[in-house]
Amino acid sequence: MGFWYMLGLLIGIGLLLYGIMQSSKKTPFRKISVLMAGTILIGISLYMFTPDSADTVSTLFNL
């Protein structure tokens, strides 16, 4: 499972870099949405790397 968390982390970093590097001629909504998606993906990936995240997810989905 760590592979998928690392992949999500790398995609999130890529989205952040893409959002930062976008020119100002693009619509601001698209730039903000890309930055938000990258931030959320990085946050979820970093949280899933913590030791007790499996317990929280199983409680959340009633497993």
C-alpha positions as a printed Julia matrix, in Angstrom:
63×3 Matrix{Float64}:
   0.0    0.0     0.0
   2.92   2.33    0.57
   3.51   2.4    -3.18
   0.12   4.01   -3.79
   0.63   6.55   -1.01
   4.01   7.51   -2.47
   2.48   7.74   -5.94
  -0.25  10.03   -4.59
   2.37  12.15   -2.87
   4.39  12.52   -6.07
   1.29  13.36   -8.12
   0.29  15.94   -5.5
   3.73  17.56   -5.66
   3.49  17.56   -9.45
   0.09  19.25   -9.3
   1.42  21.9    -6.94
   4.36  22.61   -9.22
   2.06  22.7   -12.26
  -0.28  25.12  -10.49
   2.57  27.39   -9.46
   4.15  27.38  -12.93
   0.92  28.2   -14.79
   0.93  31.53  -16.53
  -1.33  34.29  -15.32
  -3.26  34.1   -18.62
  -5.04  30.94  -17.45
  -8.25  31.29  -15.54
  -7.67  31.79  -11.82
 -10.3   29.15  -10.97
  -8.3   26.47  -12.77
  -5.07  27.5   -11.05
  -6.71  27.49   -7.62
  -8.41  24.16   -8.24
  -5.12  22.54   -9.31
  -3.38  23.92   -6.22
  -6.19  22.71   -3.96
  -6.18  19.23   -5.51
  -2.42  18.99   -5.05
  -2.61  20.14   -1.44
  -5.41  17.7    -0.6
  -3.59  14.81   -2.27
  -0.38  15.58   -0.39
  -2.25  15.86    2.9
  -4.04  12.53    2.45
  -0.83  10.8     1.4
   1.13  12.12    4.36
  -1.68  11.16    6.73
  -1.81   7.63    5.34
   1.91   7.22    6.09
   1.24   7.67    9.84
   1.11   4.5    11.95
  -2.53   4.65   13.15
  -4.14   5.7     9.87
  -5.37   2.16    9.12
  -7.45   2.14   12.32
  -9.0    5.48   11.49
  -9.9    4.42    7.95
 -11.4    1.14    9.14
 -13.5    3.01   11.7
 -14.58   5.51    9.05
 -15.78   2.78    6.67
 -17.08   0.48    9.45
 -14.78  -2.38    8.53
